[in-house]
Amino acid sequence: MRKVVSLGKLVDLVKKLKNQGKKIVLVGGCFDVLHPGHVIFLEKAKKAGGILVILLEPDQKVKALKGVDRPIHTQKMRAKVLSALQAVDFCLMLPLLKSEAAYDKVIQKIQPDIIAATQGYRENLHHQRAAQLVGARLKYVTKVIANHSTSRILSRSD
C-alpha cells in the first residue's frame, strides 16, 4: 500500500482502521533534513497509538518558518524519505494552509485519536486547541532532543 496519500484517501483509510479498533496518531512538521531527533520522535509517536499519520508542510511554509535557503529537500522528496521509515504509516503532503482554521478543517476530516507533540516546542498551543476540537488526546512523546536540529546541522562548517 502506498504511504503518501491524498486527504480523501486518508480519510477513507482512517475510517476503516478505526472500525478495526486501531488508534490514529497524528503528527505534523517540516522534516526537512531528517536526523535522529526526528526518528526518535516518530518512533515514540507511533508507540503512542498504532497508526502514525504525518501532516507534511509544503515548501512555501518551510521557507516562511525556516528562512529563504530552506527547504533543503522538496516536499515530495521529504515525503519519500518519511514514507521509507518503518514507524510511518501514512504521509499527507499538505497544500499551503494560510490559517489555523484551514489546519483545523484537515484535522477534523482525519479525526485522530492522539495528536503527538514534542514537549517545549513552540506549536503546542495549536496542538492543544486542535486536540480539544476533535476530542483527541494530546500526548507529549519526547522533550526537545538536544543537539538534534536541522538548523544546527546546516550551520556546521565542517
C-alpha positions in Angstrom: 0.0 0.0 0.0 1.2 3.5 -0.8 2.1 5.6 2.2 1.9 9.0 0.6 -1.8 9.6 0.2 -4.4 12.3 -0.6 -6.6 13.7 2.0 -9.7 11.9 0.6 -7.8 8.5 0.6 -6.5 9.1 4.1 -10.0 9.9 5.4 -11.3 6.6 3.9 -8.3 4.6 5.3 -8.7 6.2 8.8 -12.4 5.2 8.9 -11.6 1.6 8.0 -8.7 1.4 10.5 -10.8 2.9 13.3 -13.6 0.3 12.6 -10.9 -2.3 13.1 -10.1 -0.8 16.5 -6.9 0.9 15.5 -5.8 4.2 17.1 -4.7 7.0 14.8 -1.8 9.2 15.9 -1.3 12.5 14.1 2.0 14.5 13.9 2.9 17.4 11.7 6.1 19.1 10.7 8.6 20.1 8.1 11.1 17.2 8.5 13.4 18.9 6.0 16.7 17.2 6.8 15.9 14.0 8.7 18.0 13.5 11.8 18.0 11.2 14.8 15.7 13.6 16.8 13.0 13.2 14.1 13.3 9.4 14.0 13.1 9.2 17.8 10.0 11.4 17.8 8.3 9.5 15.1 9.0 6.1 16.7 7.7 7.3 20.1 4.6 8.8 18.4 3.8 5.5 16.7 4.1 3.7 20.0 1.6 6.1 21.5 -1.3 4.7 19.4 -0.6 2.4 16.5 -1.2 4.1 13.1 1.1 7.1 12.5 0.0 9.8 10.1 2.2 12.7 9.2 1.0 16.1 8.0 3.9 17.3 6.0 4.3 21.0 5.5 4.7 22.4 1.9 7.8 24.1 0.7 6.3 27.6 1.0 5.6 27.1 4.7 9.1 25.7 5.4 10.6 28.7 3.7 8.4 31.0 5.8 9.3 29.2 9.0 12.9 28.4 8.5 14.3 31.0 6.1 15.0 31.7 2.4 17.5 28.9 2.0 15.0 26.3 3.1 13.7 23.8 2.5 16.8 21.8 1.5 14.6 19.0 0.2 11.3 19.5 -1.7 8.1 18.3 -0.1 7.9 15.4 -2.5 11.5 14.3 -1.5 10.7 14.7 2.2 7.6 12.6 1.8 9.6 9.9 0.0 12.1 9.7 2.8 9.5 9.7 5.6 7.5 7.0 3.9 10.5 4.8 3.9 10.6 4.8 7.7 9.1 1.8 9.4 7.3 3.9 12.0 5.4 5.9 9.4 2.1 4.5 8.1 0.8 7.4 6.1 2.0 10.8 4.9 -0.2 13.7 3.7 1.6 16.4 1.7 -0.3 19.5 2.8 -1.1 22.3 0.5 -0.2 25.8 1.7 -2.7 26.4 4.5 -2.9 30.1 5.4 -4.7 29.9 8.8 -5.2 27.7 11.8 -8.8 27.3 10.7 -7.6 25.7 7.5 -5.5 23.2 9.6 -8.5 22.6 11.8 -10.5 21.5 8.7 -7.9 19.0 7.8 -7.7 17.6 11.4 -11.5 17.5 11.6 -11.6 15.3 8.5 -8.9 12.9 9.8 -10.3 12.7 13.4 -7.2 11.4 15.1 -7.3 9.7 18.5 -4.0 11.2 19.5 -2.0 14.2 18.5 1.6 13.6 19.3 3.9 16.5 20.1 7.3 17.4 21.4 7.2 19.0 24.9 8.6 22.5 24.8 8.0 23.1 21.1 6.5 26.4 20.1 3.5 24.9 18.3 2.0 23.2 21.4 -0.9 25.8 21.9 -2.2 24.9 18.4 -1.8 21.2 19.2 -3.8 21.6 22.4 -6.6 23.5 20.6 -6.7 21.0 17.7 -6.9 18.1 20.1 -9.8 19.6 22.0 -11.5 20.4 18.7 -11.7 16.7 17.7 -11.8 15.1 21.1 -8.3 13.7 20.7 -5.7 13.3 23.4 -2.6 15.4 23.2 0.4 13.3 24.1 3.9 14.6 24.6 6.1 11.8 23.3 9.5 13.5 23.7 11.2 16.6 25.0 13.2 18.7 22.6 16.2 16.4 22.0 19.4 18.4 22.5 22.0 18.6 19.7 19.5 17.4 17.1 18.1 20.1 14.9 18.2 20.7 11.1 19.2 24.3 11.7 22.2 23.2 13.8 23.2 20.6 11.3 23.1 23.1 8.4 25.1 25.7 10.4 28.1 23.4 10.8 31.1 24.5 8.8 32.9 21.1 8.8 
